Amino acid sequence: MTEAQWRTLMIAAQTGDAAAYRRLLDELGRWLRSYYSRRLPSAMVDDVAQEVLLTVHAKRHTYDPSKPFGPWLAAIARYKWIDRLRAMKDGLTDELDEGLAAPDLGEAAHSAYTLDALMSRLKPAQANAIRLVKIEGLSVKEAAERLGQTIALVKVNIHRGLRQLSELAQAESHEF
Amino acid sequence: MSFETLIDQLAGDLVPVRPRRLWVDVGIMLLIAAIELALLFAIGFANLDMHRLETQPTVGWRLVSLGVISVAAGFAAIRSFDPTYSAKGSIRWLAGIIAICVVGGLFLGTLPEGVSALLQRLAWTNGIGCASHIALLSTPPLLGLMLLGRRGAPTDMRRTRLLVGLAAAAWGAFAFVFACPFNDPLFIITWYSLGCTATVLLARYLLPRIARW
């Protein structure tokens, strides 16, 4: 289905056409799963895609029928993606004091192509600390030994790196 | 919950909606501003003293500067409630407008000679009164913009909250010009800026909590 067809369905949905809306949400669900599978750990994909469908429902009045539908949907999807990255960062930051091991996230992060692309823009010390602790699942102590840094410095690098990652993701979304 | 169940529920909840219109939101804000100004005149807080307008050269500068900043920031803030709108360019323009307005004001007065002259001209007890009045008068447009923001879907909250704060603050200062007896550009730039900063900080704190989606 083309973007123009999505637009037609959305305009119909705004007037209360439930059949058109059902078709649209079905299409959007597929597109969103594909969108997030390249950007988030696989365990989160369905959850975030459903959250976006709920948002599309709640904010459907903000779509201007005179404009293309794609950028509107992409803006919402990106907003929720950044939101999720921030939440990941906050959640991970909370763990900093307790050992920082997050093996499930590490495995998932391997599949997050865009996340990797963003990480390549971090300082090497920050990217290495995040990779070792968050992706490979090493403890902070093990990472510190491998990197030849103090434990405190590894924690600081992870914290700053994740914050930078969130900012990069947001900046990238507004350049689009 | 499966996708099918969610889609069934959302389609079942569907009711017709009227798409958000930029000019309706602009109209609501103009109405709030007009009502506030009318009330200030009605209770006698503000007055249109022609003698003061003629004898105080800064009145015209204040009204034009704050009016332009308020309208430009308000329009950009309302536009930024659209998820596809990027406010980066608007903020650059606004920064330029604000700089021109401030520099324009400095040309209307002279710089103080010495610290004691500076303190005297700043008249901080009066200044705090001015700043707090501006912050208070900014409240109605601030609330209005935050409610419109909640109804919209701003995707760049950092810039949106700055625009909302600037628009409300500039409007509060604009309304206060009709009640402000002071004419020294140094006093005005200092204390009006402080009053506006308070509103911008309030918007920075409140908007993400109110308009988060």
Boltz contact constraints between the chains, C-beta under 6 A:
constraints:
  - contact:
      token1: [A, 14]
      token2: [B, 17]
      max_distance: 6.0
  - contact:
      token1: [A, 15]
      token2: [B, 16]
      max_distance: 6.0
  - contact:
      token1: [A, 16]
      token2: [B, 16]
      max_distance: 6.0
  - contact:
      token1: [A, 18]
      token2: [B, 11]
      max_distance: 6.0
  - contact:
      token1: [A, 18]
      token2: [B, 14]
      max_distance: 6.0
  - contact:
      token1: [A, 21]
      token2: [B, 11]
      max_distance: 6.0
  - contact:
      token1: [A, 21]
      token2: [B, 14]
      max_distance: 6.0
  - contact:
      token1: [A, 22]
      token2: [B, 7]
      max_distance: 6.0
  - contact:
      token1: [A, 22]
      token2: [B, 11]
      max_distance: 6.0
  - contact:
      token1: [A, 25]
      token2: [B, 7]
      max_distance: 6.0
  - contact:
      token1: [A, 25]
      token2: [B, 10]
      max_distance: 6.0
  - contact:
      token1: [A, 26]
      token2: [B, 7]
      max_distance: 6.0
  - contact:
      token1: [A, 29]
      token2: [B, 3]
      max_distance: 6.0
  - contact:
      token1: [A, 50]
      token2: [B, 6]
      max_distance: 6.0
  - contact:
      token1: [A, 57]
      token2: [B, 10]
      max_distance: 6.0
  - contact:
      token1: [A, 59]
      token2: [B, 153]
      max_distance: 6.0
  - contact:
      token1: [A, 60]
      token2: [B, 17]
      max_distance: 6.0
  - contact:
      token1: [A, 61]
      token2: [B, 17]
      max_distance: 6.0
  - contact:
      token1: [A, 61]
      token2: [B, 19]
      max_distance: 6.0
  - contact:
      token1: [A, 61]
      token2: [B, 20]
      max_distance: 6.0
  - contact:
      token1: [A, 62]
      token2: [B, 20]
      max_distance: 6.0
  - contact:
      token1: [A, 62]
      token2: [B, 152]
      max_distance: 6.0
  - contact:
      token1: [A, 62]
      token2: [B, 153]
      max_distance: 6.0
  - contact:
      token1: [A, 64]
      token2: [B, 19]
      max_distance: 6.0
  - contact:
      token1: [A, 65]
      token2: [B, 19]
      max_distance: 6.0
  - contact:
      token1: [A, 71]
      token2: [B, 84]
      max_distance: 6.0
  - contact:
      token1: [A, 72]
      token2: [B, 84]
      max_distance: 6.0
  - contact:
      token1: [A, 75]
      token2: [B, 83]
      max_distance: 6.0
  - contact:
      token1: [A, 75]
      token2: [B, 84]
      max_distance: 6.0
  - contact:
      token1: [A, 75]
      token2: [B, 155]
      max_distance: 6.0
  - contact:
      token1: [A, 76]
      token2: [B, 83]
      max_distance: 6.0
  - contact:
      token1: [A, 79]
      token2: [B, 155]
      max_distance: 6.0
  - contact:
      token1: [A, 174]
      token2: [B, 86]
      max_distance: 6.0
